[in-house]
Amino acid sequence: MNTRAAVQDVLAHAGTPMHHKDISIAALAAGHWKSTGKSPEATLNVTLNESIKRDGEYSPFVRVGKGICRLRRAEGIAPVTVVEEEPEAKGETISFLDAAERILRAPIKTG
């Protein structure tokens, strides 16, 4: 299990915000993750920081205090990614089943 998945698993089971040191202890104890570094908690903290900085509102993690994070879904926030699709060619004929499948696979638009 990679570091990010291990953090998600630990936070999901905890159901409460945790400090990155406690998350690393729990992940190592559960066998979800192995660190070869001298300070596993620092490695884990870098993973959290990178995810929050790089992915922003799409990160599964939310920082709620110094070194303390929780899962974004715990806040009831579920960002939706809107994917723009190529418009269909005019005059294209498709079956009812194909049309239904396209509708069901289309991204949900909010806002």
Secondary structure, DSSP 8 states (H G I E B T S, - for coil): --HHHHHHHHHHHH-S-EEHHHHHHHHHHHTS----SS-HHHHHHHHHHHHHHHHGGGSSEEEEETTEEEEGGGGT-------------TT----HHHHHHHHHHS-----
